[in-house]
Amino acid sequence: MNATEDASASGGLSLDMMTTYTEFSLAVDHLWLLIAAFLVFLMQAGFAMLETGTVRAKNAKNIMIKNVMDLVVGAFVWWG
């Protein structure tokens, strides 16, 4: 069997093409994970602003510190 017959027997994809597809699929999966994580962190900042706007001015600092700590813990858990 030559390479053409191997490709037609495996559904039209040679071994090199499957490796390339697998590497591409892995890269896209990682990219999507990073984009989703970035969006979650942006949402966290938006919720911090929303929550700060609903409390009195004297409590705004405490709310922001709580939200920053929540962000830091979330980042450590995600990377860990």
All heavy atoms as a GROMACS GRO file, in nm:
protein
  611
    1MET      N    1   0.083  -0.119   0.000
    1MET     CA    2   0.000   0.000   0.000
    1MET      C    3   0.087   0.124   0.000
    1MET      O    4   0.182   0.134   0.075
    1MET     CB    5  -0.085   0.005   0.127
    1MET     CG    6  -0.216  -0.058   0.118
    1MET     SD    7  -0.300  -0.027   0.276
    1MET     CE    8  -0.461  -0.057   0.224
    2ASN      N    9   0.049   0.220  -0.078
    2ASN     CA   10   0.123   0.347  -0.076
    2ASN      C   11   0.043   0.450   0.003
    2ASN      O   12  -0.062   0.422   0.058
    2ASN     CB   13   0.154   0.394  -0.219
    2ASN     CG   14   0.028   0.418  -0.300
    2ASN    OD1   15  -0.079   0.434  -0.244
    2ASN    ND2   16   0.041   0.420  -0.432
    3ALA      N   17   0.093   0.572   0.009
    3ALA     CA   18   0.032   0.677   0.092
    3ALA      C   19  -0.109   0.712   0.044
    3ALA      O   20  -0.197   0.740   0.125
    3ALA     CB   21   0.119   0.801   0.091
    4THR      N   22  -0.133   0.707  -0.087
    4THR     CA   23  -0.265   0.739  -0.140
    4THR      C   24  -0.367   0.635  -0.097
    4THR      O   25  -0.478   0.668  -0.057
    4THR     CB   26  -0.259   0.747  -0.294
    4THR    OG1   27  -0.156   0.838  -0.332
    4THR    CG2   28  -0.393   0.795  -0.349
    5GLU      N   29  -0.329   0.508  -0.102
    5GLU     CA   30  -0.420   0.403  -0.060
    5GLU      C   31  -0.444   0.408   0.090
    5GLU      O   32  -0.555   0.383   0.136
    5GLU     CB   33  -0.364   0.266  -0.101
    5GLU     CG   34  -0.362   0.245  -0.252
    5GLU     CD   35  -0.287   0.119  -0.290
    5GLU    OE1   36  -0.223   0.059  -0.202
    5GLU    OE2   37  -0.293   0.082  -0.408
    6ASP      N   38  -0.342   0.444   0.169
    6ASP     CA   39  -0.359   0.459   0.314
    6ASP      C   40  -0.458   0.571   0.345
    6ASP      O   41  -0.542   0.558   0.433
    6ASP     CB   42  -0.225   0.489   0.383
    6ASP     CG   43  -0.137   0.367   0.395
    6ASP    OD1   44  -0.191   0.255   0.385
    6ASP    OD2   45  -0.016   0.385   0.415
    7ALA      N   46  -0.446   0.682   0.272
    7ALA     CA   47  -0.533   0.795   0.296
    7ALA      C   48  -0.677   0.762   0.262
    7ALA      O   49  -0.769   0.799   0.334
    7ALA     CB   50  -0.485   0.915   0.216
    8SER      N   51  -0.698   0.691   0.152
    8SER     CA   52  -0.835   0.657   0.113
    8SER      C   53  -0.894   0.552   0.207
    8SER      O   54  -1.013   0.552   0.234
    8SER     CB   55  -0.839   0.608  -0.032
    8SER     OG   56  -0.765   0.488  -0.045
    9ALA      N   57  -0.810   0.465   0.263
    9ALA     CA   58  -0.859   0.362   0.354
    9ALA      C   59  -0.897   0.422   0.490
    9ALA      O   60  -0.985   0.370   0.558
    9ALA     CB   61  -0.753   0.254   0.373
   10SER      N   62  -0.835   0.532   0.530
   10SER     CA   63  -0.864   0.591   0.661
   10SER      C   64  -0.963   0.707   0.650
   10SER      O   65  -0.965   0.794   0.735
   10SER     CB   66  -0.735   0.639   0.726
   10SER     OG   67  -0.678   0.744   0.651
   11GLY      N   68  -1.042   0.711   0.548
   11GLY     CA   69  -1.143   0.815   0.534
   11GLY      C   70  -1.092   0.941   0.467
   11GLY      O   71  -1.150   1.046   0.481
   12GLY      N   72  -0.980   0.935   0.398
   12GLY     CA   73  -0.930   1.049   0.324
   12GLY      C   74  -0.826   1.131   0.396
   12GLY      O   75  -0.775   1.226   0.341
   13LEU      N   76  -0.791   1.097   0.519
   13LEU     CA   77  -0.692   1.172   0.594
   13LEU      C   78  -0.569   1.085   0.617
   13LEU      O   79  -0.578   0.973   0.663
   13LEU     CB   80  -0.747   1.217   0.729
   13LEU     CG   81  -0.862   1.314   0.726
   13LEU    CD1   82  -0.912   1.341   0.867
   13LEU    CD2   83  -0.822   1.444   0.661
   14SER      N   84  -0.454   1.140   0.583
   14SER     CA   85  -0.332   1.066   0.610
   14SER      C   86  -0.292   1.088   0.756
   14SER      O   87  -0.349   1.170   0.827
   14SER     CB   88  -0.220   1.115   0.517
   14SER     OG   89  -0.184   1.247   0.551
   15LEU      N   90  -0.191   1.015   0.801
   15LEU     CA   91  -0.146   1.026   0.939
   15LEU      C   92  -0.093   1.166   0.969
   15LEU      O   93  -0.120   1.223   1.075
   15LEU     CB   94  -0.038   0.922   0.967
   15LEU     CG   95   0.011   0.912   1.111
   15LEU    CD1   96  -0.106   0.881   1.204
   15LEU    CD2   97   0.118   0.808   1.125
   16ASP      N   98  -0.022   1.227   0.874
   16ASP     CA   99   0.029   1.363   0.894
   16ASP      C  100  -0.086   1.463   0.907
   16ASP      O  101  -0.080   1.555   0.988
   16ASP     CB  102   0.120   1.404   0.778
   16ASP     CG  103   0.251   1.326   0.778
   16ASP    OD1  104   0.290   1.278   0.886
   16ASP    OD2  105   0.312   1.313   0.670
   17MET      N  106  -0.189   1.444   0.826
   17MET     CA  107  -0.303   1.534   0.833
   17MET      C  108  -0.378   1.518   0.964
   17MET      O  109  -0.425   1.616   1.022
   17MET     CB  110  -0.396   1.511   0.715
   17MET     CG  111  -0.338   1.553   0.581
   17MET     SD  112  -0.441   1.507   0.442
   17MET     CE  113  -0.577   1.617   0.460
   18MET      N  114  -0.390   1.396   1.015
   18MET     CA  115  -0.457   1.374   1.143
   18MET      C  116  -0.378   1.437   1.257
   18MET      O  117  -0.435   1.495   1.348
   18MET     CB  118  -0.476   1.223   1.169
   18MET     CG  119  -0.592   1.164   1.093
   18MET     SD  120  -0.748   1.240   1.137
   18MET     CE  121  -0.776   1.163   1.293
   19THR      N  122  -0.246   1.427   1.252
   19THR     CA  123  -0.163   1.489   1.355
   19THR      C  124  -0.182   1.640   1.351
   19THR      O  125  -0.197   1.703   1.455
   19THR     CB  126  -0.015   1.453   1.334
   19THR    OG1  127  -0.002   1.311   1.336
   19THR    CG2  128   0.071   1.513   1.442
   20THR      N  129  -0.184   1.698   1.234
   20THR     CA  130  -0.203   1.842   1.221
   20THR      C  131  -0.341   1.881   1.273
   20THR      O  132  -0.353   1.980   1.346
   20THR     CB  133  -0.188   1.884   1.074
   20THR    OG1  134  -0.061   1.842   1.028
   20THR    CG2  135  -0.201   2.032   1.058
   21TYR      N  136  -0.443   1.803   1.241
   21TYR     CA  137  -0.578   1.832   1.290
   21TYR      C  138  -0.582   1.821   1.442
   21TYR      O  139  -0.643   1.905   1.509
   21TYR     CB  140  -0.680   1.737   1.227
   21TYR     CG  141  -0.818   1.754   1.284
   21TYR    CD1  142  -0.896   1.862   1.246
   21TYR    CD2  143  -0.869   1.666   1.379
   21TYR    CE1  144  -1.022   1.880   1.300
   21TYR    CE2  145  -0.994   1.684   1.434
   21TYR     CZ  146  -1.070   1.791   1.394
   21TYR     OH  147  -1.194   1.809   1.448
   22THR      N  148  -0.520   1.721   1.499
   22THR     CA  149  -0.519   1.703   1.643
   22THR      C  150  -0.448   1.819   1.712
   22THR      O  151  -0.496   1.871   1.813
   22THR     CB  152  -0.449   1.570   1.680
   22THR    OG1  153  -0.514   1.464   1.612
   22THR    CG2  154  -0.454   1.545   1.828
   23GLU      N  155  -0.336   1.862   1.658
   23GLU     CA  156  -0.265   1.976   1.716
   23GLU      C  157  -0.348   2.103   1.705
   23GLU      O  158  -0.353   2.182   1.800
   23GLU     CB  159  -0.130   1.995   1.646
   23GLU     CG  160  -0.031   1.886   1.676
   23GLU     CD  161   0.093   1.894   1.589
   23GLU    OE1  162   0.098   1.981   1.499
   23GLU    OE2  163   0.184   1.815   1.612
   24PHE      N  164  -0.414   2.123   1.592
   24PHE     CA  165  -0.500   2.240   1.573
   24PHE      C  166  -0.616   2.236   1.671
   24PHE      O  167  -0.651   2.339   1.732
   24PHE     CB  168  -0.552   2.245   1.429
   24PHE     CG  169  -0.646   2.358   1.404
   24PHE    CD1  170  -0.600   2.489   1.395
   24PHE    CD2  171  -0.782   2.335   1.390
   24PHE    CE1  172  -0.687   2.593   1.373
   24PHE    CE2  173  -0.869   2.439   1.368
   24PHE     CZ  174  -0.821   2.568   1.360
   25SER      N  175  -0.678   2.122   1.687
   25SER     CA  176  -0.790   2.107   1.778
   25SER      C  177  -0.748   2.138   1.922
   25SER      O  178  -0.820   2.205   1.996
   25SER     CB  179  -0.845   1.965   1.770
   25SER     OG  180  -0.948   1.946   1.863
   26LEU      N  181  -0.631   2.092   1.961
   26LEU     CA  182  -0.579   2.119   2.095
   26LEU      C  183  -0.554   2.269   2.114
   26LEU      O  184  -0.587   2.327   2.218
   26LEU     CB  185  -0.451   2.040   2.118
   26LEU     CG  186  -0.392   2.045   2.258
   26LEU    CD1  187  -0.486   1.981   2.358
   26LEU    CD2  188  -0.258   1.975   2.260
   27ALA      N  189  -0.498   2.334   2.013
   27ALA     CA  190  -0.472   2.478   2.022
   27ALA      C  191  -0.602   2.556   2.032
   27ALA      O  192  -0.612   2.652   2.111
   27ALA     CB  193  -0.392   2.524   1.901
   28VAL      N  194  -0.704   2.518   1.956
   28VAL     CA  195  -0.832   2.587   1.961
   28VAL      C  196  -0.898   2.566   2.098
   28VAL      O  197  -0.956   2.659   2.155
   28VAL     CB  198  -0.924   2.540   1.847
   28VAL    CG1  199  -1.066   2.589   1.866
   28VAL    CG2  200  -0.870   2.585   1.714
   29ASP      N  201  -0.888   2.446   2.153
   29ASP     CA  202  -0.943   2.419   2.285
   29ASP      C  203  -0.878   2.508   2.391
   29ASP      O  204  -0.945   2.565   2.477
   29ASP     CB  205  -0.926   2.272   2.323
   29ASP     CG  206  -1.020   2.182   2.246
   29ASP    OD1  207  -1.117   2.232   2.186
   29ASP    OD2  208  -0.996   2.059   2.247
   30HIS      N  209  -0.746   2.520   2.386
   30HIS     CA  210  -0.676   2.604   2.483
   30HIS      C  211  -0.712   2.752   2.464
   30HIS      O  212  -0.728   2.826   2.561
   30HIS     CB  213  -0.525   2.584   2.472
   30HIS     CG  214  -0.478   2.459   2.536
   30HIS    ND1  215  -0.427   2.355   2.463
   30HIS    CD2  216  -0.476   2.420   2.665
   30HIS    CE1  217  -0.395   2.257   2.545
   30HIS    NE2  218  -0.424   2.294   2.668
   31LEU      N  219  -0.724   2.794   2.340
   31LEU     CA  220  -0.760   2.933   2.312
   31LEU      C  221  -0.899   2.963   2.367
   31LEU      O  222  -0.920   3.068   2.430
   31LEU     CB  223  -0.755   2.960   2.161
   31LEU     CG  224  -0.791   3.101   2.119
   31LEU    CD1  225  -0.690   3.202   2.173
   31LEU    CD2  226  -0.799   3.110   1.968
   32TRP      N  227  -0.992   2.873   2.346
   32TRP     CA  228  -1.128   2.895   2.396
   32TRP      C  229  -1.128   2.901   2.550
   32TRP      O  230  -1.197   2.983   2.610
   32TRP     CB  231  -1.223   2.786   2.348
   32TRP     CG  232  -1.357   2.799   2.411
   32TRP    CD1  233  -1.415   2.715   2.500
   32TRP    CD2  234  -1.450   2.907   2.393
   32TRP    NE1  235  -1.538   2.762   2.538
   32TRP    CE2  236  -1.561   2.881   2.474
   32TRP    CE3  237  -1.448   3.022   2.316
   32TRP    CZ2  238  -1.670   2.966   2.480
   32TRP    CZ3  239  -1.557   3.107   2.323
   32TRP    CH2  240  -1.666   3.079   2.403
   33LEU      N  241  -1.049   2.817   2.615
   33LEU     CA  242  -1.041   2.818   2.761
   33LEU      C  243  -0.988   2.952   2.811
   33LEU      O  244  -1.040   3.009   2.908
   33LEU     CB  245  -0.952   2.704   2.809
   33LEU     CG  246  -0.939   2.688   2.959
   33LEU    CD1  247  -1.071   2.644   3.019
   33LEU    CD2  248  -0.831   2.587   2.991
   34LEU      N  249  -0.887   3.006   2.746
   34LEU     CA  250  -0.830   3.134   2.786
   34LEU      C  251  -0.927   3.250   2.762
   34LEU      O  252  -0.939   3.341   2.844
   34LEU     CB  253  -0.698   3.159   2.714
   34LEU     CG  254  -0.583   3.069   2.758
   34LEU    CD1  255  -0.463   3.090   2.667
   34LEU    CD2  256  -0.547   3.096   2.902
   35ILE      N  257  -0.997   3.247   2.649
   35ILE     CA  258  -1.096   3.352   2.619
   35ILE      C  259  -1.209   3.349   2.722
   35ILE      O  260  -1.251   3.453   2.773
   35ILE     CB  261  -1.149   3.338   2.476
   35ILE    CG1  262  -1.041   3.375   2.375
   35ILE    CG2  263  -1.274   3.423   2.455
   35ILE    CD1  264  -1.077   3.345   2.232
   36ALA      N  265  -1.257   3.229   2.753
   36ALA     CA  266  -1.365   3.217   2.852
   36ALA      C  267  -1.320   3.266   2.989
   36ALA      O  268  -1.395   3.335   3.059
   36ALA     CB  269  -1.412   3.072   2.859
   37ALA      N  270  -1.198   3.233   3.028
   37ALA     CA  271  -1.146   3.279   3.157
   37ALA      C  272  -1.134   3.431   3.159
   37ALA      O  273  -1.168   3.496   3.260
   37ALA     CB  274  -1.012   3.215   3.187
   38PHE      N  275  -1.088   3.489   3.050
   38PHE     CA  276  -1.077   3.635   3.040
   38PHE      C  277  -1.214   3.699   3.054
   38PHE      O  278  -1.230   3.800   3.125
   38PHE     CB  279  -1.011   3.672   2.907
   38PHE     CG  280  -0.999   3.820   2.886
   38PHE    CD1  281  -0.907   3.894   2.957
   38PHE    CD2  282  -1.078   3.884   2.793
   38PHE    CE1  283  -0.896   4.032   2.938
   38PHE    CE2  284  -1.068   4.021   2.772
   38PHE     CZ  285  -0.976   4.095   2.846
   39LEU      N  286  -1.315   3.643   2.991
   39LEU     CA  287  -1.450   3.698   3.001
   39LEU      C  288  -1.505   3.687   3.143
   39LEU      O  289  -1.573   3.778   3.192
   39LEU     CB  290  -1.543   3.627   2.902
   39LEU     CG  291  -1.520   3.659   2.756
   39LEU    CD1  292  -1.607   3.571   2.667
   39LEU    CD2  293  -1.544   3.805   2.727
   40VAL      N  294  -1.473   3.579   3.212
   40VAL     CA  295  -1.518   3.564   3.350
   40VAL      C  296  -1.454   3.671   3.438
   40VAL      O  297  -1.520   3.730   3.524
   40VAL     CB  298  -1.486   3.422   3.402
   40VAL    CG1  299  -1.502   3.414   3.553
   40VAL    CG2  300  -1.576   3.320   3.334
   41PHE      N  301  -1.325   3.699   3.417
   41PHE     CA  302  -1.260   3.802   3.497
   41PHE      C  303  -1.317   3.941   3.466
   41PHE      O  304  -1.330   4.024   3.556
   41PHE     CB  305  -1.109   3.799   3.476
   41PHE     CG  306  -1.044   3.686   3.549
   41PHE    CD1  307  -0.966   3.594   3.481
   41PHE    CD2  308  -1.057   3.671   3.686
   41PHE    CE1  309  -0.906   3.489   3.548
   41PHE    CE2  310  -0.997   3.568   3.754
   41PHE     CZ  311  -0.921   3.476   3.684
   42LEU      N  312  -1.354   3.966   3.342
   42LEU     CA  313  -1.420   4.092   3.310
   42LEU      C  314  -1.558   4.102   3.375
   42LEU      O  315  -1.597   4.209   3.424
   42LEU     CB  316  -1.434   4.109   3.159
   42LEU     CG  317  -1.309   4.153   3.084
   42LEU    CD1  318  -1.340   4.164   2.935
   42LEU    CD2  319  -1.257   4.285   3.135
   43MET      N  320  -1.629   3.991   3.378
   43MET     CA  321  -1.759   3.990   3.445
   43MET      C  322  -1.742   4.016   3.594
   43MET      O  323  -1.824   4.086   3.655
   43MET     CB  324  -1.828   3.855   3.424
   43MET     CG  325  -1.883   3.836   3.285
   43MET     SD  326  -1.949   3.672   3.249
   43MET     CE  327  -1.999   3.606   3.401
   44GLN      N  328  -1.636   3.963   3.652
   44GLN     CA  329  -1.609   3.985   3.794
   44GLN      C  330  -1.592   4.135   3.822
   44GLN      O  331  -1.644   4.186   3.922
   44GLN     CB  332  -1.484   3.909   3.835
   44GLN     CG  333  -1.454   3.910   3.981
   44GLN     CD  334  -1.546   3.820   4.059
   44GLN    OE1  335  -1.610   3.733   4.004
   44GLN    NE2  336  -1.552   3.841   4.189
   45ALA      N  337  -1.520   4.204   3.735
   45ALA     CA  338  -1.502   4.348   3.752
   45ALA      C  339  -1.636   4.421   3.738
   45ALA      O  340  -1.664   4.516   3.812
   45ALA     CB  341  -1.401   4.401   3.650
   46GLY      N  342  -1.718   4.380   3.646
   46GLY     CA  343  -1.849   4.442   3.628
   46GLY      C  344  -1.938   4.422   3.749
   46GLY      O  345  -2.008   4.515   3.794
   47PHE      N  346  -1.938   4.302   3.804
   47PHE     CA  347  -2.017   4.276   3.923
   47PHE      C  348  -1.965   4.356   4.042
   47PHE      O  349  -2.042   4.399   4.128
   47PHE     CB  350  -2.020   4.128   3.957
   47PHE     CG  351  -2.101   4.046   3.861
   47PHE    CD1  352  -2.055   3.925   3.813
   47PHE    CD2  353  -2.226   4.089   3.817
   47PHE    CE1  354  -2.129   3.850   3.725
   47PHE    CE2  355  -2.301   4.015   3.729
   47PHE     CZ  356  -2.253   3.894   3.683
   48ALA      N  357  -1.833   4.377   4.048
   48ALA     CA  358  -1.776   4.458   4.156
   48ALA      C  359  -1.828   4.602   4.147
   48ALA      O  360  -1.863   4.662   4.248
   48ALA     CB  361  -1.623   4.456   4.150
   49MET      N  362  -1.833   4.656   4.027
   49MET     CA  363  -1.885   4.792   4.009
   49MET      C  364  -2.034   4.798   4.044
   49MET      O  365  -2.080   4.894   4.108
   49MET     CB  366  -1.865   4.839   3.865
   49MET     CG  367  -1.721   4.856   3.824
   49MET     SD  368  -1.642   4.984   3.919
   49MET     CE  369  -1.494   4.902   3.965
   50LEU      N  370  -2.108   4.697   4.004
   50LEU     CA  371  -2.251   4.693   4.034
   50LEU      C  372  -2.273   4.687   4.185
   50LEU      O  373  -2.356   4.761   4.241
   50LEU     CB  374  -2.316   4.572   3.967
   50LEU     CG  375  -2.463   4.548   3.996
   50LEU    CD1  376  -2.547   4.658   3.933
   50LEU    CD2  377  -2.505   4.412   3.945
   51GLU      N  378  -2.200   4.601   4.253
   51GLU     CA  379  -2.217   4.587   4.397
   51GLU      C  380  -2.173   4.713   4.471
   51GLU      O  381  -2.236   4.754   4.569
   51GLU     CB  382  -2.137   4.466   4.446
   51GLU     CG  383  -2.164   4.428   4.589
   51GLU     CD  384  -2.094   4.301   4.631
   51GLU    OE1  385  -2.018   4.244   4.551
   51GLU    OE2  386  -2.115   4.261   4.747
   52THR      N  387  -2.066   4.775   4.427
   52THR     CA  388  -2.020   4.898   4.490
   52THR      C  389  -2.122   5.010   4.473
   52THR      O  390  -2.140   5.092   4.562
   52THR     CB  391  -1.884   4.940   4.430
   52THR    OG1  392  -1.791   4.834   4.448
   52THR    CG2  393  -1.831   5.064   4.498
   53GLY      N  394  -2.190   5.012   4.362
   53GLY     CA  395  -2.291   5.115   4.340
   53GLY      C  396  -2.416   5.098   4.422
   53GLY      O  397  -2.496   5.190   4.435
   54THR      N  398  -2.436   4.980   4.481
   54THR     CA  399  -2.558   4.955   4.558
   54THR      C  400  -2.538   4.976   4.708
   54THR      O  401  -2.634   4.959   4.783
   54THR     CB  402  -2.609   4.812   4.534
   54THR    OG1  403  -2.510   4.719   4.575
   54THR    CG2  404  -2.644   4.791   4.388
   55VAL      N  405  -2.417   5.008   4.752
   55VAL     CA  406  -2.393   5.027   4.895
   55VAL      C  407  -2.362   5.175   4.922
   55VAL      O  408  -2.337   5.252   4.830
   55VAL     CB  409  -2.277   4.939   4.947
   55VAL    CG1  410  -2.310   4.793   4.929
   55VAL    CG2  411  -2.146   4.974   4.880
   56ARG      N  412  -2.361   5.211   5.047
   56ARG     CA  413  -2.330   5.349   5.086
   56ARG      C  414  -2.182   5.376   5.060
   56ARG      O  415  -2.100   5.285   5.054
   56ARG     CB  416  -2.363   5.370   5.233
   56ARG     CG  417  -2.512   5.353   5.259
   56ARG     CD  418  -2.540   5.357   5.405
   56ARG     NE  419  -2.551   5.498   5.447
   56ARG     CZ  420  -2.581   5.534   5.571
   56ARG    NH1  421  -2.598   5.443   5.663
   56ARG    NH2  422  -2.590   5.661   5.601
   57ALA      N  423  -2.148   5.502   5.046
   57ALA     CA  424  -2.011   5.541   5.011
   57ALA      C  425  -1.910   5.496   5.115
   57ALA      O  426  -1.797   5.459   5.082
   57ALA     CB  427  -2.003   5.692   4.994
   58LYS      N  428  -1.950   5.493   5.243
   58LYS     CA  429  -1.856   5.453   5.347
   58LYS      C  430  -1.821   5.303   5.339
   58LYS      O  431  -1.718   5.261   5.390
   58LYS     CB  432  -1.911   5.485   5.486
   58LYS     CG  433  -2.033   5.404   5.525
   58LYS     CD  434  -2.078   5.438   5.666
   58LYS     CE  435  -2.189   5.342   5.707
   58LYS     NZ  436  -2.217   5.352   5.848
   59ASN      N  437  -1.904   5.224   5.274
   59ASN     CA  438  -1.879   5.080   5.262
   59ASN      C  439  -1.817   5.041   5.129
   59ASN      O  440  -1.786   4.923   5.108
   59ASN     CB  441  -2.009   5.002   5.282
   59ASN     CG  442  -2.067   5.020   5.420
   59ASN    OD1  443  -1.993   5.036   5.517
   59ASN    ND2  444  -2.199   5.021   5.430
   60ALA      N  445  -1.798   5.135   5.039
   60ALA     CA  446  -1.749   5.104   4.905
   60ALA      C  447  -1.609   5.042   4.909
   60ALA      O  448  -1.580   4.948   4.835
   60ALA     CB  449  -1.749   5.229   4.818
   61LYS      N  450  -1.523   5.095   4.996
   61LYS     CA  451  -1.387   5.043   5.006
   61LYS      C  452  -1.388   4.897   5.050
   61LYS      O  453  -1.315   4.814   4.994
   61LYS     CB  454  -1.305   5.129   5.102
   61LYS     CG  455  -1.162   5.087   5.115
   61LYS     CD  456  -1.087   5.180   5.209
   61LYS     CE  457  -0.944   5.135   5.227
   61LYS     NZ  458  -0.872   5.222   5.322
   62ASN      N  459  -1.469   4.864   5.149
   62ASN     CA  460  -1.477   4.726   5.197
   62ASN      C  461  -1.528   4.631   5.088
   62ASN      O  462  -1.479   4.519   5.073
   62ASN     CB  463  -1.566   4.717   5.321
   62ASN     CG  464  -1.507   4.788   5.439
   62ASN    OD1  465  -1.385   4.800   5.450
   62ASN    ND2  466  -1.593   4.838   5.527
   63ILE      N  467  -1.626   4.675   5.012
   63ILE     CA  468  -1.681   4.593   4.905
   63ILE      C  469  -1.576   4.569   4.796
   63ILE      O  470  -1.561   4.458   4.746
   63ILE     CB  471  -1.808   4.659   4.847
   63ILE    CG1  472  -1.919   4.658   4.950
   63ILE    CG2  473  -1.852   4.591   4.719
   63ILE    CD1  474  -1.968   4.520   4.988
   64MET      N  475  -1.503   4.674   4.762
   64MET     CA  476  -1.400   4.658   4.658
   64MET      C  477  -1.288   4.564   4.705
   64MET      O  478  -1.238   4.484   4.626
   64MET     CB  479  -1.344   4.794   4.617
   64MET     CG  480  -1.443   4.878   4.538
   64MET     SD  481  -1.512   4.793   4.394
   64MET     CE  482  -1.372   4.794   4.286
   65ILE      N  483  -1.248   4.575   4.832
   65ILE     CA  484  -1.146   4.484   4.885
   65ILE      C  485  -1.198   4.341   4.881
   65ILE      O  486  -1.124   4.248   4.844
   65ILE     CB  487  -1.103   4.527   5.027
   65ILE    CG1  488  -1.023   4.656   5.020
   65ILE    CG2  489  -1.023   4.417   5.096
   65ILE    CD1  490  -0.990   4.716   5.153
   66LYS      N  491  -1.323   4.321   4.918
   66LYS     CA  492  -1.382   4.186   4.913
   66LYS      C  493  -1.382   4.132   4.770
   66LYS      O  494  -1.349   4.015   4.746
   66LYS     CB  495  -1.526   4.190   4.966
   66LYS     CG  496  -1.594   4.054   4.967
   66LYS     CD  497  -1.739   4.065   5.008
   66LYS     CE  498  -1.824   4.114   4.898
   66LYS     NZ  499  -1.875   4.016   4.806
   67ASN      N  500  -1.414   4.217   4.674
   67ASN     CA  501  -1.418   4.173   4.535
   67ASN      C  502  -1.278   4.146   4.481
   67ASN      O  503  -1.259   4.052   4.401
   67ASN     CB  504  -1.490   4.276   4.449
   67ASN     CG  505  -1.639   4.265   4.465
   67ASN    OD1  506  -1.696   4.158   4.453
   67ASN    ND2  507  -1.703   4.375   4.497
   68VAL      N  508  -1.180   4.225   4.521
   68VAL     CA  509  -1.042   4.199   4.477
   68VAL      C  510  -0.993   4.066   4.535
   68VAL      O  511  -0.929   3.988   4.466
   68VAL     CB  512  -0.948   4.316   4.515
   68VAL    CG1  513  -0.803   4.278   4.497
   68VAL    CG2  514  -0.981   4.438   4.431
   69MET      N  515  -1.024   4.042   4.661
   69MET     CA  516  -0.985   3.914   4.723
   69MET      C  517  -1.054   3.797   4.653
   69MET      O  518  -0.994   3.692   4.633
   69MET     CB  519  -1.016   3.915   4.873
   69MET     CG  520  -0.929   4.010   4.952
   69MET     SD  521  -0.752   3.982   4.929
   69MET     CE  522  -0.734   3.820   4.995
   70ASP      N  523  -1.179   3.816   4.616
   70ASP     CA  524  -1.251   3.713   4.542
   70ASP      C  525  -1.184   3.686   4.408
   70ASP      O  526  -1.168   3.570   4.367
   70ASP     CB  527  -1.395   3.758   4.522
   70ASP     CG  528  -1.482   3.649   4.462
   70ASP    OD1  529  -1.456   3.531   4.487
   70ASP    OD2  530  -1.579   3.685   4.392
   71LEU      N  531  -1.140   3.791   4.342
   71LEU     CA  532  -1.070   3.778   4.215
   71LEU      C  533  -0.937   3.704   4.232
   71LEU      O  534  -0.903   3.615   4.155
   71LEU     CB  535  -1.046   3.915   4.153
   71LEU     CG  536  -0.973   3.918   4.021
   71LEU    CD1  537  -1.063   3.868   3.910
   71LEU    CD2  538  -0.925   4.058   3.990
   72VAL      N  539  -0.863   3.739   4.337
   72VAL     CA  540  -0.733   3.675   4.361
   72VAL      C  541  -0.750   3.527   4.393
   72VAL      O  542  -0.679   3.442   4.338
   72VAL     CB  543  -0.659   3.748   4.475
   72VAL    CG1  544  -0.538   3.669   4.523
   72VAL    CG2  545  -0.617   3.887   4.431
   73VAL      N  546  -0.845   3.494   4.478
   73VAL     CA  547  -0.870   3.354   4.511
   73VAL      C  548  -0.915   3.277   4.387
   73VAL      O  549  -0.870   3.165   4.362
   73VAL     CB  550  -0.974   3.342   4.625
   73VAL    CG1  551  -1.020   3.199   4.643
   73VAL    CG2  552  -0.915   3.395   4.755
   74GLY      N  553  -1.003   3.338   4.308
   74GLY     CA  554  -1.047   3.273   4.184
   74GLY      C  555  -0.934   3.248   4.087
   74GLY      O  556  -0.926   3.144   4.023
   75ALA      N  557  -0.841   3.344   4.077
   75ALA     CA  558  -0.725   3.327   3.987
   75ALA      C  559  -0.636   3.213   4.036
   75ALA      O  560  -0.590   3.132   3.956
   75ALA     CB  561  -0.647   3.457   3.978
   76PHE      N  562  -0.611   3.208   4.167
   76PHE     CA  563  -0.526   3.100   4.220
   76PHE      C  564  -0.591   2.963   4.202
   76PHE      O  565  -0.524   2.866   4.168
   76PHE     CB  566  -0.495   3.124   4.368
   76PHE     CG  567  -0.384   3.222   4.390
   76PHE    CD1  568  -0.397   3.323   4.484
   76PHE    CD2  569  -0.266   3.215   4.318
   76PHE    CE1  570  -0.297   3.414   4.506
   76PHE    CE2  571  -0.164   3.306   4.338
   76PHE     CZ  572  -0.180   3.407   4.432
   77VAL      N  573  -0.720   2.955   4.224
   77VAL     CA  574  -0.789   2.828   4.205
   77VAL      C  575  -0.787   2.787   4.059
   77VAL      O  576  -0.768   2.669   4.025
   77VAL     CB  577  -0.934   2.837   4.259
   77VAL    CG1  578  -1.018   2.719   4.216
   77VAL    CG2  579  -0.933   2.850   4.410
   78TRP      N  580  -0.806   2.884   3.968
   78TRP     CA  581  -0.808   2.851   3.825
   78TRP      C  582  -0.671   2.804   3.778
   78TRP      O  583  -0.660   2.709   3.702
   78TRP     CB  584  -0.853   2.972   3.744
   78TRP     CG  585  -0.876   2.942   3.600
   78TRP    CD1  586  -0.984   2.876   3.548
   78TRP    CD2  587  -0.791   2.974   3.491
   78TRP    NE1  588  -0.970   2.866   3.412
   78TRP    CE2  589  -0.852   2.925   3.374
   78TRP    CE3  590  -0.670   3.039   3.481
   78TRP    CZ2  591  -0.797   2.940   3.250
   78TRP    CZ3  592  -0.615   3.053   3.356
   78TRP    CH2  593  -0.677   3.004   3.242
   79TRP      N  594  -0.564   2.871   3.822
   79TRP     CA  595  -0.429   2.833   3.780
   79TRP      C  596  -0.380   2.709   3.851
   79TRP      O  597  -0.289   2.642   3.805
   79TRP     CB  598  -0.331   2.947   3.802
   79TRP     CG  599  -0.343   3.056   3.699
   79TRP    CD1  600  -0.399   3.177   3.718
   79TRP    CD2  601  -0.302   3.050   3.562
   79TRP    NE1  602  -0.396   3.248   3.601
   79TRP    CE2  603  -0.336   3.173   3.503
   79TRP    CE3  604  -0.240   2.953   3.484
   79TRP    CZ2  605  -0.310   3.202   3.372
   79TRP    CZ3  606  -0.215   2.983   3.352
   79TRP    CH2  607  -0.249   3.106   3.298
   80GLY      N  608  -0.437   2.679   3.967
   80GLY     CA  609  -0.391   2.564   4.048
   80GLY      C  610  -0.455   2.440   4.007
   80GLY      O  611  -0.446   2.350   3.946
   0.00000   0.00000   0.00000
